[in-house]
Amino acid sequence: MSHPELSVVVPVFNERDNVAPLVAEITAALRGRIAFEIVYVDDQSRDDTLAMLQALKAQTPELRVLHHVSQSGQSTAVRNGVKHARGAWIATLDGDGQNDPADIPGLLDARARADASVKLFAGWRVNRKDSGSKRWASRWANAIRARMLRDDTPDTGCGIKLFEREAFLDLPYFDHMHRYLPALMQRAGWQTTSVPVNHRHRTTGVSKYTNLGRALVGIRDLRGVAWLITRSRRTVVEEA
C-alpha cells in the first residue's frame, strides 16, 4: 500500500471476539477519507487473538500484526506499535471495543482546525458506559492527577487519542506512560486538547484491570511524572 498518513495502533490481550468487529469499524470509518494502516499489537494473548488477527490480514490489506514474545503491558504495546508505524500521525484505540472508531474522523477534523503546536488530541468520554464503581474510581483518580500535574485534561485515561508520531517517540518511556500522555506532551513543550468522544459498553471479554490495581500503580506513577515535570528543561536551539 502507499505510505499512510495515519496509523491506527491497537494493543490487545485476550480480545479474540473483539478484533474482527473493531477492524471492520476502523476500515468503515477511514477508507476513502485518508491513507491509513492498522497496527495491532498482541501482548502475548493466551487465547487465539493472534490467530484471529492473522486470518483477518487476508481480507484487510491495511492490517499489520505485531506480536510480543513476552507479555509486556499496554504502554509497551502502544510504544512498539508507534515505533513500527509508518504514518506521521497516530490514532490509538483500546482493543476492547469500548472506543468508537467513528470518532477518529472527528479527531482529524480537530487537528485540521488546531494550531501546529497542538500535538495531542485526547478523547474525552463525556458519557461513560463503565460500572458505577469504575466511574467513581476514575473521577477520584482524575481529580488527584489534575491537582498534581495540572495538565488541564478531564479524561486522561481514554484510549482513543490522536498524536504526532515524532512527538510521542521523543517522550520519556515507562510502564503505564499511556495514562499520562497529556502531561508528558505538555512537559515537552507541546499543547494538547480534549475532544468529546463516544463510549460504549464492553460486549465481550473481561476488563484486564481492577480499581485497586489502578490505584496502587497510579499513586506511584503520579509521583514519578510529577518529578519528571519538575526536572524538565527546555530551550530554543539555533544553529550557529
Backbone as a ProteinNet text record, in pm:
[ID]
protein_1_A
[PRIMARY]
MSHPELSVVVPVFNERDNVAPLVAEITAALRGRIAFEIVYVDDQSRDDTLAMLQALKAQTPELRVLHHVSQSGQSTAVRNGVKHARGAWIATLDGDGQNDPADIPGLLDARARADASVKLFAGWRVNRKDSGSKRWASRWANAIRARMLRDDTPDTGCGIKLFEREAFLDLPYFDHMHRYLPALMQRAGWQTTSVPVNHRHRTTGVSKYTNLGRALVGIRDLRGVAWLITRSRRTVVEEA
[TERTIARY]
84.1	0	88.4	32.6	106.2	136.4	234.2	274.8	155.6	114.2	-5.5	21.5	-79.4	-71.3	-101.7	-187.3	-233.3	-211.3	-162.3	-151.8	-242.9	-331.2	-419.4	-357.8	-314	-244.9	-341.9	-353.6	-447.6	-374.8	-350.9	-292.3	-401.2	-369.4	-470.2	-408.8	-489.5	-455.8	-584.6	-596.3	-715.3	-844.1	-848.9	-966.4	-1015.3	-1017.2	-1046.5	-1180.3	-1281	-1414	-1430.4	-1334.7	-1346	-1265.8	-1167.7	-1078.1	-1149.4	-1227.7	-1291.7	-1391	-1481.8	-1573.6	-1501.1	-1394.9	-1325.6	-1248.5	-1182.3	-1112.3	-1212.6	-1329.2	-1431.3	-1477.6	-1491.4	-1534.3	-1426.3	-1300.6	-1191.8	-1188.4	-1195.9	-1191.5	-1313.5	-1429.8	-1550.6	-1537.7	-1471.3	-1457.7	-1355.3	-1253.3	-1139.7	-1120.3	-1169.8	-1149.9	-1215.8	-1138.9	-1188.6	-1170	-1124.9	-1104.9	-958.5	-874.2	-733.5	-655.5	-530.8	-445.5	-403.6	-436.3	-414.5	-368.7	-314.9	-286.1	-337	-358.4	-399.1	-287.7	-234.1	-125.3	-175.3	-204.9	-242.8	-116.8	-112.8	-0.7	-57	-32.1	-80.3	20.4	-24.6	63.8	62.8	103.7	114.4	-19.9	-124.6	-256.9	-255.8	-337.7	-347.5	-460.5	-544.6	-647.7	-599.8	-691.9	-648.7	-663.7	-643	-645.5	-549.4	-426.7	-326.5	-370.6	-425.3	-472.2	-586.2	-675.4	-785.4	-731	-630.9	-571.9	-501.6	-428	-357.8	-455.8	-569	-670.7	-732.3	-748	-808	-719.5	-589.7	-498.2	-531.5	-584.9	-614.8	-723.7	-813.7	-924	-912.3	-807.1	-789.3	-647.3	-624.9	-488.4	-422.3	-501.2	-443.5	-390	-421	-389.7	-248.3	-176.7	-47.4	-58.7	13.5	3.9	142.6	161.4	283.9	252.4	352.7	331.1	444.2	410.9	511.3	552.7	681.4	732.1	707.2	708.5	673.8	577.4	484.6	384	450.8	416.6	488	398.6	267.2	176.7	133.3	31.3	-32.2	58.3	129.8	215.8	323.7	384.1	486.8	427.1	305.6	239.2	211.5	163.5	138.4	268.5	373.8	500.1	559.4	553.7	605.6	523.3	392	308.6	345.5	368.9	406.5	544.2	638.5	773	768.9	680.7	671.6	576.2	501	403.3	473	405.5	461.8	396.7	287	219.5	285	274.9	329.6	242.7	115.9	23.7	-33.5	-59.5	-105.3	-241	-332.3	-455.7	-449.4	-483.7	-486.4	-629.4	-655.9	-784.5	-757.6	-837.6	-833	-891	-841.9	-884.6	-1013.6	-1076.8	-1197.6	-1326.2	-1316.3	-1434.2	-1513	-1470.2	-1545.2	-1520.1	-1403.6	-1379.8	-1445.7	-1500	-1571.5	-1480.9	-1441.3	-1357.5	-1420.9	-1552.9	-1619.9	-1581.1	-1517.2	-1470.5	-1336.2	-1264.5	-1133.7	-1145.3	-1242.4	-1255.1	-1276.2	-1346.7	-1365.2	-1234.5	-1148.1	-1015.6	-932.4	-944.1	-872.7	-923.9	-1054.1	-1110.1	-1059.1	-1049.7	-997.1	-852	-775	-636.1	-630.6	-719.7	-719.4	-748.4	-825.1	-860.6	-758.9	-670	-583.4	-453.6	-389	-256	-156.4	-46.8	53.6	121.8	111	173.7	96.2	-27	-106.3	-66.7	-7	43.6	-36	-132.8	-214.1	-358.9	-446.1	-590.7	-645.1	-682.9	-720.3	-871.5	-917.7	-1059.5	-1109.9	-1232.7	-1296.8	-1432.9	-1441.6	-1564.3	-1667.5	-1752.3	-1848.2	-1967.4	-1986	-2098.8	-2049.1	-1973.6	-1907.9	-2006.9	-1973.1	-2059.1	-2000.1	-1907.8	-1849.9	-1941.1	-1902.6	-1977.3	-1966.1	-2057.9	-2054.7	-1925.1	-1874.1	-1750.6	-1632	-1630.9	-1520.8	-1525.9	-1647.1	-1659.3	-1616.9	-1655.1	-1616.2	-1464.8	-1403.9	-1258.7	-1188	-1243.6	-1182.5	-1192.7	-1308.1	-1323.2	-1225.1	-1209.9	-1116.8	-973.7	-936.3	-800.8	-775.4	-874.5	-857.1	-842.1	-914.9	-906.6	-767.9	-714.5	-581	-476.2	-488.9	-392.2	-391.7	-511.1	-520.3	-458.2	-476.1	-420	-267.1	-213	-67.7	2.7	-57.4	11.4	-34.7	-155.2	-209.5	-204.4	-252.6	-246.6	-373.2	-471	-592.2	-657.3	-669	-725.6	-831.5	-958.8	-1064.1	-1066.4	-1005.1	-1017.8	-890.7	-783.6	-655.6	-652.1	-745.2	-744.9	-817.5	-877.5	-949.3	-852.3	-883.8	-791.9	-782.4	-883.3	-879.5	-809.9	-700.6	-619.2	-562.3	-525	-456.5	-334.2	-216.3	-95.6	8.9	103.7	212.5	312.5	348.9	440.7	574.3	633.1	764.9	763.5	658.4	648.4	635.4	557.6	539.3	670	744	867.3	976.4	957.4	1052.6	1022.7	910	871.3	948.5	968.1	1029.9	938	996.7	917.1	922.7	806.8	797.7	665.3	655	530.8	417.2	301.9	182	191.3	289.8	301.3	179.6	106.9	-6.4	-115.2	-114.8	-214.5	-177.6	-58.9	-10.4	35.9	-14.6	33.1	9.5	-106.1	-121	-13.5	11.6	113.6	251.9	281.2	413.1	432.4	327.2	336.4	356.6	283.9	298.6	437.8	490	627	726.8	700.8	790.4	774	677.9	658.8	546.7	467.5	358.1	226	128.3	-6.1	-90.2	-192.9	-285.8	-427.7	-521.6	-661.6	-746.8	-861	-953.1	-1072.7	-1113.7	-1222.6	-1329.1	-1454.7	-1560.4	-1574.7	-1584	-1598.6	-1704.1	-1747.5	-1844.4	-1774.8	-1853.1	-1802.3	-1909.8	-1867.3	-1963	-1943.7	-2048.1	-2037.8	-1946.1	-1869.6	-1796.8	-1899.5	-1896.7	-1994.5	-1937.6	-1804.9	-1741	-1609.7	-1560.8	-1434.3	-1450.3	-1338.8	-1340.6	-1230.3	-1249.9	-1150.7	-1022.2	-909.3	-779.4	-728	-806.9	-762.3	-867	-822.5	-911.9	-893.6	-996	-985.2	-868.8	-850.1	-740.5	-605.9	-593.3	-467.5	-432.8	-533	-508.8	-462.2	-527.9	-496.7	-354.3	-314.8	-182.1	-71.7	-88.6	11.1	6.1	-116.4	-132.6	-64.7	-70	-7.2	142.7	204.6	348.2	383.3	303.1	330.7	311.7	209.4	185.8	306.2	361.6	479.9	595.8	610.4	718.2	700.1	577.8	552.7	568.5	519.8	537.5	686.2	766.4	911.9	969.9	928.3	977.3	946.4	826.8	788	878.3	909.5	995	1137.6	1180.1	1317.2	1329.8	1221.3	1224.2	1296.8	1378.6	1444.5	1430.8	1382	1362.8	1423.6	1470.3	1522.7	1514	1509.8	1514.2	1657.6	1675	1807.4	1826.7	1935.9	1969.1	2103.1	2112.6	2240.2	2331.4	2451.9	2544	2622.6
-118.7	0	124.7	241.2	365.8	406.2	497.3	540	603.2	551.6	604.8	736.6	819.6	942.8	915	814.8	782.9	635.8	607.2	469.3	454.7	356.9	329.2	214.6	243	144.9	90.9	-41.9	-106.2	-215.5	-194.3	-300.2	-396.7	-527.5	-625	-735.7	-783.6	-901.4	-976.6	-1098.2	-1181.8	-1110.2	-1069.6	-999.2	-1065.4	-1198.6	-1271	-1230.5	-1204.8	-1175.2	-1028.5	-946.3	-803.9	-761.5	-842.6	-794	-775.9	-872.8	-862.6	-746.6	-730.7	-616.2	-482.1	-471.4	-343.6	-310.9	-408.9	-386.3	-340.5	-402.5	-364.2	-220.8	-181.4	-44.8	57.5	22.7	114.6	137.4	30.9	45.2	121.9	98.5	169.8	319.7	355.7	496.3	570.7	499.7	568.5	546	436.4	413.1	523.3	576.5	684.3	821.7	829.1	958	994.7	895.4	920.9	792.8	804.4	686.1	639.1	514.6	467.7	323.2	285.6	145.9	118	-9.5	-52.4	-140.5	-104.5	-180.8	-239.2	-368.1	-437.7	-491.9	-480.4	-534.6	-633.4	-761.3	-866	-885.5	-863	-870.8	-1011.8	-1107.4	-1247.4	-1299.6	-1283.4	-1331.6	-1481.3	-1524.4	-1666.7	-1735.7	-1657.1	-1715.9	-1710.5	-1720.5	-1721.6	-1584.5	-1478	-1343	-1329.9	-1379.5	-1367.1	-1439.6	-1558.3	-1633.6	-1560.3	-1500.5	-1423.9	-1306.7	-1238	-1124.5	-1168.3	-1277.3	-1326	-1363.7	-1419.6	-1455.2	-1330.4	-1224.4	-1101.1	-1030.2	-1054.5	-987.5	-1019.5	-1138.1	-1178.5	-1091.7	-1037.9	-957.6	-809.9	-771.9	-631.9	-589.2	-534.5	-500.6	-394.3	-315.9	-212.6	-269.3	-394.6	-450.5	-506.5	-466	-525.3	-579.6	-687.1	-752.2	-770	-716.8	-736.1	-825.1	-895.8	-992.1	-983.9	-963.6	-963.7	-1107.1	-1131.8	-1263.9	-1290.5	-1185.2	-1197.8	-1085.8	-1114.8	-1016	-894.9	-774.6	-654.3	-539.2	-550.6	-445.8	-351	-271.6	-186.7	-74.9	-9.1	101.8	54	-60.8	-114.3	-153.5	-208.5	-244.4	-120.8	-13.9	110	163.2	169	225	142	9.5	-73.2	-55.3	-39.7	-12.9	117.7	221.4	352	344	272.5	260.7	192.9	96	23.5	90.3	189.5	256.1	337.5	353.7	428.9	565	589.8	717.7	825.3	951.1	1062.8	1094.4	1054.6	1072.8	937.7	926.6	801.1	821.9	730.7	722.2	593.3	600.1	479.6	447.3	319.5	268.9	155.4	144.9	25.5	-90.9	-211.1	-326.5	-390.8	-334.1	-396.3	-353.4	-262.1	-219	-107.1	-57.6	49.8	185.8	204.3	324.7	307.2	415.5	409.9	461.7	376.9	423.3	535.7	548.8	657.2	793.7	797.5	924	969.1	880	918.1	1033.5	1033.7	1149.9	1280.9	1276.7	1397.5	1448	1355.5	1395.3	1455.5	1397.1	1451.7	1590.9	1612.8	1745.6	1845.7	1802.6	1890.9	1927.2	1832.6	1860.7	1963.8	1952.2	2044.2	2187.6	2203.4	2336.8	2393	2309.7	2348.4	2411.2	2478.9	2533	2418	2441.1	2336.7	2296.2	2378.4	2345.6	2240.5	2208.8	2105	1970.1	1886.6	1757.7	1638.1	1664.7	1555.9	1599.1	1516.3	1535.1	1415.7	1440.7	1332.8	1316.1	1192.3	1165.9	1193.6	1243.6	1277.7	1208	1103.7	1024.3	1099.7	1175.9	1259.6	1178.7	1058.2	974.4	831	807.9	678.9	566	447	330	224.2	263.5	169.8	154.4	61.5	42.4	165.6	177.5	290.3	298.3	183.1	183.6	227.5	187.2	225.4	374.3	427.1	571	651.4	604.9	676.3	674.5	557.8	546.8	637.1	646.3	729.7	877.1	919.8	1059.7	1094.6	1002.9	1024.7	1035.4	944	944.4	1068.4	1109	1226.8	1352.9	1359.9	1477.3	1488.8	1376.4	1377.9	1410.4	1349.2	1373.5	1520.3	1576.4	1716	1808.8	1776.7	1860	1853.1	1733.8	1715.8	1759.8	1729.5	1752.3	1879.3	1927.6	2047.8	2036.7	1924	1900.3	1943.2	1996.7	2050.8	1950.9	1826	1719	1644.8	1650.1	1589.7	1437.2	1373.9	1228.5	1171.1	1168.8	1123.3	973.3	897.1	752.3	702.5	791.9	748	691.1	575.7	506.5	566.2	642.1	697.5	832.8	841.4	962.6	976.3	1098.9	1127.3	1211	1167.8	1243.7	1226	1319.6	1312.9	1205.9	1120.4	1009.9	1059.5	1157.1	1206.7	1264.4	1339.4	1398.2	1289.2	1185.6	1076.4	1003.8	973	895.8	975.8	1106.7	1190	1196	1136.6	1139.3	1033.7	1056.7	953	831.5	713.6	590.1	523.4	477.7	396.2	320.9	215.1	138.2	226.4	216.5	295.9	439.8	471.6	608.6	651.2	553.9	590.2	663.8	652.7	722.2	868.7	908.9	1043.4	1120.5	1085.4	1149.4	1300.4	1352.4	1498.7	1569.8	1523.4	1587.2	1574	1458.7	1437.6	1522.9	1535.5	1621.7	1767.4	1810.8	1947.9	1970.6	1871.4	1881	1902.7	1840.8	1852.5	1984.8	2067.3	2197.8	2206.1	2098.1	2096.4	2127	2166.9	2187.7	2062.7	2045.9	1933.9	1986.5	1910.7	1949.2	1824.2	1838.8	1726.7	1740.7	1628.1	1626.6	1527.5	1571.1	1477.9	1361.1	1239.3	1119.5	1027.3	933.2	832.5	728.3	660.7	549.2	442.3	314.4	205.8	100	24	-89.2	-195.7	-261.7	-380.6	-491.1	-553.7	-658.1	-798.2	-814.2	-944.2	-927	-1037	-1031.9	-967.2	-957	-900.7	-796.8	-702.1	-598.9	-660.7	-604.9	-655.4	-582.4	-485.7	-405.7	-406.9	-389.5	-369.6	-227.3	-177.1	-42.1	-30.5	-133.5	-129.9	-133	-217.7	-226.1	-94.7	-29.8	100.1	201.8	200.3	299.6	283.4	159	136.5	176.1	138.5	175.3	325.3	380.1	520.7	614.5	584.3	670.7	679.6	566.8	565.1	638	613.9	678.1	829.2	873.5	1016.8	1087.9	1027.8	1088	1094.4	989.3	986.7	1091	1105.1	1203.2	1344.8	1367.5	1499	1532.5	1432.8	1454.9	1488.4	1416.2	1443.9	1587.3	1634.3	1769.7	1872.8	1851	1946.6	1945.7	1837.3	1826.2	1863.1	1907.5	1939.5	2070.9	2073.8	2196.9	2205.6	2318	2335.3	2468.3	2472.3	2596.8	2589.5	2703.3	2710.4	2684.4	2602.2	2570.9	2639.3	2711	2776.9	2726.9	2712.8	2673.4	2794	2780.8	2895.2	2903.8
0	0	0	-41.3	-39.7	104	117.5	251.5	322.7	438.1	504.7	574.2	580.4	659.1	805.6	829.7	965	994.9	1114.1	1162.6	1285	1281.3	1394.6	1474.1	1595.6	1678.3	1783.5	1788.8	1880.5	1960	2089.6	2172.3	2218.8	2219.2	2261.4	2346	2439.3	2519.5	2546.7	2492.2	2509.8	2466	2339.7	2286.6	2157.9	2153	2029.7	1966.4	2047.9	1993.9	1954.3	1989.5	1958.7	1836.4	1793.7	1688.7	1554.3	1511.6	1380	1372.9	1471.2	1464.2	1467.2	1547.3	1558.4	1431.1	1372.4	1245.2	1138.6	1134.2	1035.8	1058.4	1183	1213.3	1176.6	1200.2	1165.1	1015	938.7	792.8	741.2	802.6	760.4	787.5	896.6	934.1	849.5	797.6	737.1	587.6	532.3	389.4	307	210.9	127	187.2	312.6	378.3	390.6	420.3	445.7	419	376.8	360.6	499.7	534	670.7	673.2	787.5	817.6	958.7	987.6	1121.8	1177	1291.3	1352.4	1483.8	1482.7	1605.7	1673.4	1805.2	1881.4	1983	1960	2050.9	2163.9	2286.5	2402.8	2462	2379.9	2423.4	2478.6	2396.6	2437.2	2462.3	2557.7	2591.6	2516.1	2450.3	2365.5	2219.9	2124.5	1984.9	1918.2	1995.3	1939.2	1822.4	1838.9	1733.8	1607.3	1621	1504.3	1433.5	1511	1452.5	1370.5	1425	1355.3	1226.7	1235	1116.7	1005.7	1043	943.8	880.5	959.9	909.7	807.2	811.1	719	572.9	547.9	410.8	347.5	429.5	376.3	411	482.7	523.4	488.7	370	327.8	414.9	485.5	572.1	703.6	734	865.8	872.6	976.8	1012	1154.3	1182.6	1313.9	1373.5	1493.1	1570	1688.8	1737.1	1845.3	1945.3	2072.2	2178.3	2210.8	2216.8	2254.3	2401.8	2483.9	2625.1	2660.9	2751.2	2787.7	2852.4	2803.4	2845.4	2885.8	2869.9	2914.3	2804.4	2836.6	2736	2686.7	2777.1	2733.9	2638.3	2667.8	2580.1	2445.7	2448	2322.2	2238.1	2301.7	2228.1	2170.4	2252.3	2205.6	2090.9	2102.2	1993.7	1866.5	1882.1	1765.3	1698.7	1779.9	1725.3	1659	1720.9	1663.1	1526.4	1508.4	1381.6	1282.7	1327.6	1241.3	1133.5	1019.6	907.1	889.5	959.5	948.2	1033.1	988.9	1066	1186	1180.7	1292.7	1333.7	1464.3	1524	1589.5	1564.3	1642.3	1723.4	1851.2	1933.7	1975	1988.6	2036.9	2133.9	2239.2	2321.8	2241.4	2267.2	2189.7	2235.5	2340.2	2394.3	2325.1	2230.1	2155.5	2220.5	2336.5	2402.2	2336.1	2275.9	2195.9	2060.2	2005.1	1878.4	1765.6	1671	1560.1	1479.2	1484.1	1412.2	1467.1	1584.1	1640.3	1582.4	1514.3	1460.4	1360.4	1267.4	1178.3	1254	1366.8	1446.2	1504.3	1545.5	1593.5	1480.6	1361.2	1245.7	1210.4	1222.2	1196.3	1300.1	1426.1	1530.1	1501.1	1450.3	1413.2	1301.1	1202.9	1089.5	1132.8	1242.3	1290.5	1389.1	1440.1	1550.6	1503.2	1596.5	1573.4	1561.6	1489.9	1469.9	1599.2	1703.7	1831.5	1910	1866.9	1933.3	1874.6	1956.5	1909.9	1963.2	2052.4	2107.8	2117.2	2060.8	2069.6	2147.9	2271.8	2362.9	2367.9	2353.5	2366	2506.8	2514.6	2642.4	2646.5	2728	2736.9	2820.8	2755	2828.2	2879.4	2828.5	2872.1	2887	2994	3011.5	3036.6	2985.4	2997.1	3091.1	3177.4	3272.9	3394.3	3482.8	3606.9	3695.3	3792.5	3884	3962.4	4008.1	4085.9	4001.4	3875	3787.2	3755.1	3733.8	3707.6	3829.7	3950.1	4071.8	4088.1	4067.1	4080.8	3979.8	3858	3755.5	3792.3	3843.3	3884.3	3996	4090.1	4202	4150.5	4061.4	4007.8	3923.1	3841.5	3757.8	3841.3	3951.1	4037.7	4100.5	4148.7	4208.5	4103.9	3986.1	3879.7	3837.8	3821.1	3778.7	3882.2	4009.2	4116.1	4116.7	4092.9	4098.1	3969.8	3855	3728.1	3655.8	3688	3624.6	3471.9	3422.9	3278.1	3204.4	3277.9	3216.4	3120.8	3166.9	3084.7	3166.9	3127.4	3209.4	3208.1	3106.8	3093.5	3032.2	3108.9	3052.9	3025	3085.8	3068	2945.1	2867.1	2747.2	2645.2	2589.7	2499.6	2360.9	2317.5	2183	2186.2	2111.4	2105.2	1964.1	1930.3	1805.6	1838.8	1794.8	1826.7	1717.6	1716.6	1620.1	1662.7	1569.6	1599.7	1652.5	1585.6	1624.7	1765.4	1797.6	1931.8	2037.9	2008.7	2104.3	2132.1	2027	2044.1	2114.5	2126.8	2198.6	2348	2391	2532.6	2612	2741.8	2825.6	2832.7	2821.1	2822.3	2959	3007.4	3128.1	3123.1	3199.8	3203.7	3253.5	3189.6	3219.9	3170.5	3087.9	3038.4	2956.8	2897.8	2813.8	2890.4	3023.1	3105.2	3129.5	3092.5	3126.5	3002.6	2886.6	2764.4	2761.5	2806.9	2804.7	2886.2	3008.3	3092.7	3031.1	2972	2912.2	2786.8	2706.2	2588.9	2629.6	2731.3	2778.4	2836.6	2906.5	2958.8	2846.4	2730	2615.4	2540.8	2583.6	2522.3	2421.6	2407	2311.1	2379.9	2301.6	2352.4	2329.2	2412.2	2399	2410.1	2357.5	2369.1	2385	2449.6	2469.8	2376.3	2318.1	2220.6	2268.4	2286.1	2328.5	2230.6	2285.3	2203.2	2263.5	2184.2	2227.4	2316.5	2398.9	2478.4	2481.9	2474.4	2459.4	2566.8	2591.5	2683.2	2622.6	2706.9	2662.4	2641	2523.3	2491.4	2505.2	2488.3	2504.1	2578	2637.6	2709.4	2846.2	2917.4	3052.6	3065.7	3158.1	3182.7	3237.9	3198.5	3243.1	3367.2	3419.3	3532.8	3642.9	3766.3	3879.8	3931.5	4002.2	4057	4154.5	4239.5	4336.6	4265	4163.3	4089.7	4023	3962.4	3900.5	4003.9	4120	4223.3	4275.2	4303.9	4361.3	4264.3	4137.7	4037.5	4010.2	4008.8	3974.7	4072.2	4200.4	4300.8	4277.3	4252.9	4228.2	4099.2	3994.2	3866.1	3873.8	3945.8	3959	4019.2	4122.1	4184.7	4085.6	4005.3	3907.4	3798.5	3746.7	3641.3	3696.3	3819.3	3881.3	3893.6	3930.2	3939.3	3802.9	3698.4	3563.8	3521.7	3556.4	3518.5	3586.7	3714.3	3785.9	3731.1	3670	3620.3	3472.5	3411.5	3269	3243.7	3140	3094.6	2942.7	2895.2	2750.9	2707.1	2586.4	2530	2378.2	2317	2169.9	2125.7	2023.1	1971.2	1837.6	1823.5	1698.3	1646.3	1513.5	1455.1	1443.4	1496.5	1497.5	1368.1
[MASK]
++++++++++++++++++++++++++++++++++++++++++++++++++++++++++++++++++++++++++++++++++++++++++++++++++++++++++++++++++++++++++++++++++++++++++++++++++++++++++++++++++++++++++++++++++++++++++++++++++++++++++++++++++++++++++++++++++++++++++++++++

